[in-house]
Amino acid sequence: MQGLALVVEDSLRGTVALGVLEAEGIEVQALPPAFDHEVEAVSTRLLGRHSGKPPSDIPGVAETRALFHKLDVDPTRTRPSSEALLRRVLQGKGLPRVNPAVDVCNLCSLEHQLPLGLYDRDEIKGDLSVRAGRAGEGYTGIRRQRVNLAGRLLIADDNGPFGAPTADSAHTAVKTRTRNLAVVVFCPVERAGQDLSVALEHIASRLTHFCQARVIAVRVVR
């Protein structure tokens, strides 16, 4: 499987960095109790550290909100997906369960407070670009809602936009038949060093351990 090429729009350079991971051979099976234990440990740690705090005072949340503000997007109205997961956990609702690969990546996004997109690699056509959305752009989201992308950070292939750090499209969503994955982590540029590297390591490790994935490419694009 040839690696994906990704280009960041010039206007976004110095603002956002991307972590890109590709994996193949995903096995669809129930996650073991060890995964539940990891979810519990991460959730307990976050509750202990951040319960009762305003989101803007939580490390990771503040930087991602600042990234949205730089793009003239109000993060309190259009929340980064990582913050949405954190709010669920701090409200005692826990992580949603979708399928093993999605659940693993949601845990990593929650733990590192970095929004990420998880895509069916076989549904992506051509090279990728990360850019600001144009007037009228949007897609049907994974919950079948219309996602407006005008002026927002997005990722597109030859067929147009399919992902964003708020909500991904139904078209490239990971399904039970998905065997090959692409993960894109949307990272504020000031966290593009060790924070992003550690997040990518955890994504790779958990996909390998819990989903029997073979990670074939990991890189950072700025």
TAPEUR-V581991 format. One line per field, one symbol per residue. phi: phi as a letter, one per 30 degrees, with the letter a starting at -180 (. if undefined). psi: psi as a letter, one per 20 degrees, with the letter a starting at -180 (. if undefined). A space follows every 10 residues. Layout:
# TAPEUR-V581991
phi->???
psi->???
This chain:
# TAPEUR-V581991
phi->.dddcbbcee dcdicbcbcb bbbbidccad ddeddedded dddddddddb eiddedccej dddddddddd cicdddcbde dddddddedd diciddccae dddddddddd dchbdbccbd edcdcidcbc addceidlad ddciddcdce icdbbbcdcj dbaadcacdd dcddbdddbb bbcbccbedd cdcdeddddd dddddddddc bhdcdcabac bb
psi->ppqpppppph iipigqqppp ppqrkpporp qrhhghhggg ggggggghhi piqqhijppg ggghghgghh jkpoiihnqq hhhhgghggh jjirqqpfrg gggghggggg gilpqqppqo hiipoarqqp rqqrpiqrrp rhjjqpopjp jqprpqahia qiqrjgprqh gjqprhiphp qppppopphi jjdhghgggh ghggghhggh jkqopipprp p.
